[in-house]
Amino acid sequence: MAPKVMIILGSASDLKIAQKSIDILEELQISYSLKIASAHRTHALVRELVIKATNEGVDIFIGIAGLAAHLPGTIIAYTHKPVIGVPVDVKVGGIDALLSSVQMPFPAPVATVGIDRGDNAAILAAQILGINNEDINKNVSKLRKSYREKVINSEKGALLELNGKYIEKNFLDIESLDLGIGKEFKKLDDKPEVAIIPGSHSDMGVAKKVAIILDRMKIKYDMRVISPIRHPNKFEKYVMELDDAKLFIAISGLSSHVTGALVGLSEKPIIGVPCSKDISMDALLSMVNMPPGVPVGTVGLNNGRNGGIYASEILALSNKKLEENLKHIKYKTANL
């Protein structure tokens, strides 16, 4: 039986980053394979591995590479399955690898996670697989809970070490706060598969590019412009109502608060499309470089079409008709 995930490293020196993915996949009980193949030095090996793995039933590829980091892009050239890119910090803080992984042309998206974040790549892969596998979904939820508890416990430990004369250690104790756990929200009657959330009306041009692809693929979606900064209560209510949505596409500029708010409210896969009117990277960097446990699969600046294609790749894992439509778009475009 084919593994669910194939991890491909550009070099054996990236193994320490791959180990972060391996640890998560082991904990979540997800089968995987690991291969070492260079996009530049063993291109034919990458091609054959990806084509055969795709045909054998591998669902998700994780490409881990530093420097020029063309490996994730080479993987997506030979498959219509979701590819997750992990840039590695070898030089210049890993920014070279990050940009090489995330800035992909249409229709070849690589959902890129933060620099050296092999753990987040595995969690994103699990979230995608969890759409159609309740056991994986429950394991992801359990893992996310452990991250939350770690944060809460860290405060308790920090307070024990503080000896300030005027500190009120028991003020707003966490047990006294209403965190909304178990709160009931009415579900949307529409039951979209995908929720598109632009953070402002200035992001609508990119959002419409996502919608065009989803319309073409006949994927049902809902789209609302809601800022988690200007309207936090409205934003939370909307996300909680979308219990039947399978994934989110967040479109945001500046500091990308939409994706930051979403990962705190949902355990569904989140695709991020950073927006910018120039070549500044504030939205891109704040969207992709998420802390452990809360991945955002980020596609290139203003690349709404790739956001739509990546959503289609995820949903096509359980929809043969959608898979055929996706292959037609990807391979027809490649042959133009």
N, C-alpha and C positions, 0 to 999 in steps of 0.2 A: 504494500500500500504506500502511495506517495505521501510524503510529509506535507503538513499544511503550509509550512513556511520554509523557504530556502534563503539562507544567509550566504552572501557572497562577499568575500574580502578582497580588496585590491592587493593586499600584501599581508604576509604573516605578522608584520609589525602592528597591524590593526587588531590583533587577536584580543588585546585587553579591552577594547571597545566592544568587540563581539561578545565577550564574556558577560557584559552587562545585559545584552539581549538574551543570551543563553540562560542566565540566572532567572530572568522573568519568565521565559517560555517553560522552563522546568517547573517553576512554582505554579504556573497556570495550567500545566499538564497539556501542552500543545506540542505536537510532533514537529520536528525541524531537521534540516540538513545544513551542513556547513561546507562551503567550498572556497578555495583560494584561486582567483583568476584575475589577471590584470586586463583592463580595457585596452591598454596600449601595447603591452608585451605579449599577451596571449588572447588577442581579440577573438580568434576562431574558437577558443575554448569557452569564452563567455557566451558566444553565440550558440554553440551546441548545447551547453548546459541549460540555457534559458529556454530554447526551443523545445528540447526534450522534456524538461521539467514542466513546462506549460502543457504539453501534450499528455504528460503522465498524470496531471491533476494537481500540481502545486498551486495553491491559491494566492500566495503573497510572496514577493521577493523583498529582501532587505539588502541594500547595497551599501557597504561601508568602505569609505575611501578618503584619503587626504590629498593634499596638493591640488593638482588639476582636477581630480575627482570626477573623471568622466564615466566611472563605472556605473552609477545608477542610470545615467542617460543611455549607456550602451545596453543595459538590461531592458529598459522600456522600448528600445528599438526593435526587440524581438519578441515582445509579449503584449497581450491586451489585459493582463492581470495587474492588480495594484502593485506599484513599486514604492518602497519607502527608502529614502536616502538618509544616511548618517554621515555628515561631514566630520572629518577627523582633524584635530589641531596638530599639524606637523610644522607649519610655518605661519607667520603673520596671524596668529591666533585662530587659524582655521577659517578665516573669512574667504580665502581663495576657494577652498573646498565647498563652503556653504553656497557661495554664489554660483559655482559650477553645477551644483546639484539642483538648486531651486529654480534657476532661470532657464527653464526648458521651453522649447517651441511647441506650438499646437500641432498635432494632438498627442503630445508625449509628456504627460505630467509626471513629475516625481514628487511625492508628498515628503517634503524634507522636514526633519526634526532638528533639534538644536545640536550644536557642535559637541561631539563626543557622547551624545545621548543615545547610546545603544539601548538603554533601558526603555526610554520613551518610544523608540521604534518598535520594540516588542509589545509594549502596551497598546500602541496604535494598531498593530497587526491583530492583537487579541480583540480589541474593540470591533474591528471590522469582521472578524470571524464570529464574534459574539452576536452579531445581527441575526445569524441563522443557527446559532448553537447556544441553547440556554445554559448548558453546563459551563461553557467558557464565559458566558455573560455573568454568571453568578461568581465565578472565580475572579473576574476582573473587578466586580463590585467589592468583593472581599479584600482584594489587594488595595483598591482605592481607600477603603475604610482604614486599612493599616497605616496608610500615609497620613490620613487625617488624625488618627490617634497619636502618631509620632509627633505631629506639630503640637497637639494639646499637651502631651506629656513633657515636651521640651520646655513649655512655659513653667510647668510645675518645678522642673529641675532648676531652671534659671532663677526662680523666686527663692529657692532654698539657698542659693549662693549669694543673694543680695543682702546687704546689711545696712542699707540707707536708713537714716534716722526718721525720715518723713514719709517713707513709702508705705502706702496702704495695701498690703499684700492680699487682703480679702475683698477688695473693691471689685464689683462686677465679676464675681466668681463664675466660671463657665457653667456650673450646674444651675445657676439662677437665670441663664439666658435662654430665650426661645429661638432655637436654631432652625425651626421649621421642619424638623425630621418627622416624617410620617404625616405631614400636612396633606390634605386632599385638595386636588385641583381638578376642575372640570376639563375634560379633554375636548379638543377641537373636533367638531362633527365632520370636518372635511377629510381628515386622516391622510395628510400628505406623506409621501415617502421621504421628501427632502425639505428642510426649512432653510431658506436663504435669508440672512439677516445683515443688511447694510447698516452701518453705524450712523450714517447721515445721508441726506439727499444728494450730497456731492459725490457719494459713492455709487449712485444709481446707474451711471453709465457702465461700470464694471459689472454690477448686479444683472443688468439686462443681457450682458454677454453670457453669463451663467444660464439665465432663463432661456435664451435662444437654444443652447445645447440641450437642456432638459426637455424643452418642447420638441425638439427634433427627435430625441430619444423616447418621447412619450412617457416621461417620468413625471408623476404628479408631485407638485411642490407648492409651498406657501411662501410668500415673500412679504416681509414687514420691515419698514425702516424704524428701528428703535435703538436709542442710545442708552447703554447701561450707566452712563454718567449723568445724563440729563434726566432720564426717566428710569431709575433703578427698579422701582417696584413694578412698573409696567413691563419692564424687560424680564424680570424674574417670573412674573405671572405668565407671560407668553411662552417662555421656555418650558415651564412646568405643564402647560396645557398641551404641549407637543409630545406627549408621551408615546404616541404611535409613530412619530417620525423616526426614520432609521439612521439619519445622519444630519449634521448641520453644515452649512457653508457660510462662514462669517467673512464679511467684506468690510475692511476697516483701514483707515489711514492713521496718521500721527502715531500715537502710542498703542494703537490696536486694542483698545479696551474691550471690544466685542468678543474677541477670542478669549481674553483673560477672564471675562465674566462667564462665558459659556462653560469653560472647563471646570469652573467652580460649581456649576448648577447641573451639569449633565455628564453621564458616563458614556454617551454615544460618541461615535467618531466625529471629529471636527476637522473640516478642511478650511484652511485660512487662505484668503486672497488679500494680500496687502495692497494698499492703494497709495499712489503718490503722483503728484503733478510734475515732478522733476525726478532726478536720479538719487534723491536722498533716501537713506535706508532706515529711517526711524521706524516706520511701520513694519518693514520686513524683519528687522532684528528683534523688535519687541514681540512679534507674532511667533517667530520660529524658536527663539531661545527660551522655551518654557522649562520650569523646574521639574525634577523627577516626579513621575506619577500623573502628569497632566499634559499629554502631548497634543500638539496642533500640527497636522500634516499640511505644511505650507507650500503653496505653489507660487510662481513668479509674480513680480510686481504687475498689477493691473491685468493679470492673465485670467480673467473670468472664464474664458472658454476652456482653459485647462482645468479649472475648478469643476466645471460641468462634466468634463470627460472623466475626471477622477471619481466623481460621484457615480457616474455610469459604470466605471470599472468595478466599484464596490458592489453595486446592486446587481451587476451581471453575474456575480459569483453564484447567484441562486435563480437566475432567469435566463434561460437559453435563448429566447427570442431577443431579449435585450443584448445578450452577448453577440449574437449575429449582427445586429444593428451596429454595435460598437466596433466590431471587427471590420465592417464595411467602411465606416468613417475613418478608422485608423489606417487601414491598409490602402484604401483608395487615395487618401491624402498623401501617403508615403510614396505612391507610384506616380503622382502628378509631375 
